[in-house]
């Protein structure tokens, strides 16, 4: 079954850190670019970070998370990660993983920022 599943969400204090995971199955993960998005209540879904397939692993980030978030991938584990540091209240959202070329989305994982 072709799917991607996010995990790692939860409650974090402002300034804290959290790492999200997105694990793929059913397709050759290492051949696909991957992206993280987020959607907060009442706001449009926005791209947070992206990473290209093995061999280049070029990364790009939204300006709002640059220098705070880091995307990485472990092809042996078919997993892409999003390390989130220096969390801000505006970072609270549902975070979703996507395989752009397949238009394949995960179900999302909730991240809450609160003291």
Rosetta blueprint (number, residue, H / E / L):
1 X L
2 X L
3 X E
4 X E
5 X E
6 X E
7 X E
8 X L
9 X L
10 X E
11 X E
12 X E
13 X L
14 X L
15 X L
16 X L
17 X L
18 X E
19 X E
20 X E
21 X E
22 X E
23 X E
24 X E
25 X E
26 X L
27 X L
28 X L
29 X H
30 X H
31 X H
32 X L
33 X L
34 X E
35 X E
36 X E
37 X E
38 X E
39 X E
40 X L
41 X L
42 X L
43 X L
44 X L
45 X L
46 X E
47 X E
48 X E
49 X E
50 X E
51 X E
52 X L
53 X L
54 X L
55 X L
56 X L
57 X L
58 X L
59 X E
60 X E
61 X E
62 X L
63 X L
64 X L
65 X L
66 X L
67 X L
68 X L
69 X E
70 X E
71 X E
72 X E
73 X E
74 X E
75 X H
76 X H
77 X H
78 X L
79 X E
80 X E
81 X E
82 X E
83 X E
84 X E
85 X L
86 X L
87 X L
88 X L
89 X H
90 X H
91 X H
92 X L
93 X E
94 X E
95 X E
96 X E
97 X E
98 X E
99 X E
100 X H
101 X H
102 X H
103 X L
104 X E
105 X E
106 X L
107 X L
108 X L
109 X E
110 X E
111 X E
112 X E
113 X E
114 X L
115 X L
